[in-house]
């Protein structure tokens, strides 16, 4: 069992006022003692990863848990997080367990983390569980980073294309319109369309209505997405987006399998493990499928059979889980599934990124090229008439 140890109570006199901070630059040394514990604090995943890894190493080295927490709090880069960890150490000193002490900060420590730590405390394997938690956070952060990286490039190029197009329509096209009017040239249909579009985007009404429309659109999207029906609709729509939908599904399955494997290996029952996986999922369709599977499992169905009723679950996932159930190696098979889909996500991101580069360049060239050609067509026509 893990030795909790005694907490060295920090005197209130040791607390200082935080040094003044101007433009993000602190004028003086900042300490975790400068801050009060904050139950609403959110912490980056990288800070949590470092926290669990370092705590696991300290426990394996024989350091008492309360002392390990104090050392971590003192040496953390995130001083506000350090203040919360010091509070956890104090709770341990007053007789609370680590899981309940961490549960006081639900925005930092998710139900999955609390559940795993509870299992580690019960089984006397807290240091191993903390190491698994760190590996789980690292894997999920890596998948999230890969998805974000795949999405950032096309979005950035699209924003650039829209910005360049608006710049041409607002600053360049009006000058050509004045020149065409002075020449009295007959304008092609595409040129007339561009001139009309330029007149629209250069009006004050467009400058007011366009941002307002975007704001209203995002506002109603957020309201709709906050409802169960709206979340189900949009999450289902996301999974049907060509290329990206399949990538997001693979990332969800990889995260689900990794979490489920970690929970099962820690001795948590299959029903409780799936319940915690529901809280970890970001897609409502996956969450609904897992809720349905829990209902079927409690009725006596196997996990593979219960997941098979959800059409969204890949057949490979169901087949591997069924083999694991038949051979008594469910956690091993689920872990292999997680590793397989992690590789699939990496390969899909690589392929998608390479495919998007020429596609995005083609789209940008098409938009800008269309504007330029529409402006020069009347000039070519005018030169031909002058030559005739």
N, C-alpha and C positions, 0 to 999 in steps of 0.2 A: 504493500500500500504506500501511497505517497505521503511523505511527512509534511504536514501543513506548517508546523513551526509557529513561533510567536511573532507578532508584528511589533516592530519598534514604532510606537506611537509618535507621530510628529506633533510637536507642540504648536499651538496656534501662533505663538510668538515667532515661530520660524517662518511663518507666512509673510510674504512681502507684497507690496503693491506692484503690479506689472509696470515695467519701464514704458515711457511714452513711445508710441509708434507713429512715425510720420512717413506717409507714402510707402507703407509696408516695411520700413526700415526701423528696427528697434534701437533705441538709444539706451543701451544697457543690456545686461545679461538677463535672459528670460529663463525662468525655472518652472518646473511643474507645480511648485508650491505657490506660484503667482495666480493660479486659477482654481476655481471651485469646481467640483464634479458636475458634469453636464449630461443629463440623461437624454438630451435631444441631439447630442453631438453625433455627426456622421464621420466615419474614418475611411480613408482610401484603403482599397484592398491590399496594396503593397505594405502598408503599415501593419495590417492584421497578419499578413504572411510573415513578416519579420518577427512580430510579437510571438506567434505560436512556435516558430522555429527556435527562437532563442529560449523560450520557456521550456521547450522539450529538451534542449541540450542541457539546460541548468538542472532539470529534474534528473536526467540520466547521470549527471555529475554528482548527485547526492545533495544538492542545495535544497533546503526547505522551501516549500512553495511560497509562503508569505515573504521570505527573504528574497526569493527570485523575483517576485512581483515588485518589491521595493527597488531592487537593482534595475529592473527594466524601466520602471517609472522614472527613475532618476536619469537614465541614459537615453531616453527616447527623444528623437528629433521633434516629434509632434508633442509639444508640452501639454496641450489640452487633453490629449489622449493619455499622457502620463499621469495627469491629475486624476482621471477616472480609474486608472490601474492602481494608483495609490489608495483610492477609496475601496477598491476590491480587496486589497491587502488588509485594510483595516477591518472589513467585514469578516475576513477569514480569522482575524485575531479575536473577534467577538463570538466565534463559534459557528459561523455559517460555512456551508460548503462552497466550493469554487463555482459550481454550476449555478446555484441560486444567487451568488454574488455577481456573477457576470450577467445574469438575467435582469439585473436592475438597469442595464444599458441595452435595451432591445434594438436600438438603431445601429449599434455597433456589432453586437453578437446575435446572429440569427438563430431561430429555433433549431436548425440543423446543428449548429455549433454547440448549443446548450445540450441538445440530446446526445451528441457524441461524447461530450465531457461528462455527462451523467453516467453514460455507459462505461467510460474509462474509470470513473471513481468507483463504480460498483464492482468492476472486474479487476481493479488494481493495476490497470494498464494505462494510466493517464498520460505518461510520457509518450507511449506509442500512438495514442489517440491524437495527441497534439501534433505529432509529426504527420499523421494522416490528414489532419485538418489543414496543415500548411500545404501539403501536396495537393489537396482538393482545391484550395483557394488559388494556388498557382496554376492548376490546370484550367480552372474556370476563367481566370483572368486572361490566360493565354488565348483561349477560344474567343472570348469577348473582344480581345485586341485584334485578333485575326478578322473577325466579322467587321469590326469598326474600320480596320484598314482597307478592307475590300469595298466598303461603302463610301469612304471619304473621297477616294480618287474620282469616281464619276460625279459625285455631288459637287466637288470643287470645280471640275471642268464645266459642269452645267452652269454653275454660278458665274464662272468666267465668260462662258458663251453668252449668257443673258446680259451680263454687264457690257460686253463689247457691242452686242447688238443694240442695246439701249443707247450706248454712246454714239454709235453711228446714226441712229434714228434721230437723236436729239441735236447733235452738233454738226453732222456732215450732210445728211439728207436735205435739211432746209436750205442750205447754200446751193445745192444742185437744183432744187425747186425754183429758186429765184433765177438761176441761169437758164433753165428750160423755158421759163416764162418770157425772158428777154429774147430768146432765140425763136420762139414761136414754133418749136419742134413738136411733131406729132408723137405722143408718148405711147409705148406699148402698155398692155394691161398690167403686167407685173410691176412696171414702173409707177403707174397710177396707184396700184395697191400699196407700194412702199411709201409713196408720198402721203397717201391717206393715213397710213399707220403712223408716219412721222408726225402728222398734224395732231393725231390723237394723243401720242405720248408726250407731246410738248405742251399740252394744256394743263392748267392748274387743277382742273377736275380730275385728270388722270393721276396727278401727283398726290391727290388726297384720297381718291377712291381706291387706287391699287393697294397701298399699304393697309387701308382700312378693311378691304376685302380679305387680305391675307390674315390680318389680325382676327377678324370675325370667323374665318375658316378654321384657324388654329383653336380659337376659343370653343367653337362648337365641337371640334374634334376631341378636345380634352374632356368636355362635358359628356359626349357620347361614349368615349373610351372608358370613362369612369363607371359606366353602367355595365352590368353583366352581359346584356344583349349586344351593346355596342362593342365591348371588348371581344366578345366571341366573333362578331362579324369581321372586325378589322384584323384580328389575329388569324382568322381563317383566310382572309384575303391576302395577308402577308405570305402565308405558306404557298399560295398559288401564283405568286409573282415568278415569271420565268427566270431561271438561273438562281436568283437570290432566294426564292422560296425554298428550294431544295437545300441550299447551303444553310439557311437558318434552321431547317428541320434537322439536318445532320448535327448541327451544333447543339440543339436542344437534346437530341438523343445521346450525344456524347456526354453532356453535362448530367443528364438524368442517370445514365449508366454509371458514371464515375461516382456520383453521390450515393446511388443505391448500393454499389459495391462497398464503399467506405462504411456505410451504415450497417450492412450485413456483417462485414468483417469485425465490426465493433460489438457484435452480439445483440443488436437491436432486432426485434421481430419484424417480419416482412410487412405486416400491416402498418406498424408504426413507421417503418422506413419509408414506405410509399407516401404516408401522410406528410412526412417531412420533405419528401421530394416534391410534393405539390406546392409547398411554400417556396421551394427553390426555383420552380419553373417560371419563366416569363411569358409563356404562351398559354392563353386560356383554353385552346383546343387540347393541348397536352394535359392541362390540369383537369379538364372534364374527363378525359380518358382515364386518368389515374384515379379520380374519384369513383368512376364506374367500376374500375378494376377492384378497388377496395370493397365495394358492395358485393361483388361476385366472390371474392376471396372469403369474406365472412360467411358466405352461403355454402362454402365447401369447394369452390373452384380453384384450380391451380393458377399461378400467376400468368403463365403463358396463355392459357385459355381465356383468362379475363382480359388480357391485353389484345387478344386476337379480335375481340368484338369491336375494338377501335380501329377503324379503317386507316387512320393516320399513321399507326405504328408500322415500321418497316417489317417485312416478312423475315428478314435476317435476324432482327432483334428477337422476334417471337420464337424462331427456330432454335437459336442459341440458348434462350432461357429454358425452353422445353428440354433440350439436351441436358442442361445443368440440373434441372429438377429430376430427370430420370437417373442421372449418374450421381446425384448427391453433391454436386460441385457447383451450386448455383452462384456463389460469390465469385468463384474463379472464372466462370463463363461470362458473368456480367462485367467483370474487370477486363476480360478480353474484348468484349463488345465496346467498352469505353475506349480502349486503346485503338481499336479498329476505326471507330468513328472520329477519333481525334486526328488520325492520319488522313481520313477522308476529308475532314474540314481543311486541313493544311493543303492537301492536293487541290481541292476545289478552289480555295482562295488563290493559289498560284495560277491555276488555269484561268480562272475568272479575271484576275488582274491582267494577265497577258492578253486575253481576248478583248478586254475593255479598252485597252490603250488605242489600238487602231480604230475601234468602233467610235470611241469618243472623239478622236481626232477627225474622223470622217464627218460626224455630226456637226462639230464646230466649223469645219471647213465648209460644209454645206450651207449652214446658216449665214456665215459671213460672206461666202461666195455669192449666194443668192442676192444679198443686198448690193454687193459691188456690181454684179452683172446687170441688175435692174437699173442702176444709175448710169452705166456706160452704154447700154443698148440704144437710147435715143441719140447719143453722140455718134455712134457708128452709122445710124440711119441718116443723120444730118450730113455727115461726111460723104456718104454715097450719093445723096441728092445733090450736093454741091459738085461732085465729080461728074454727075450726069448733065 
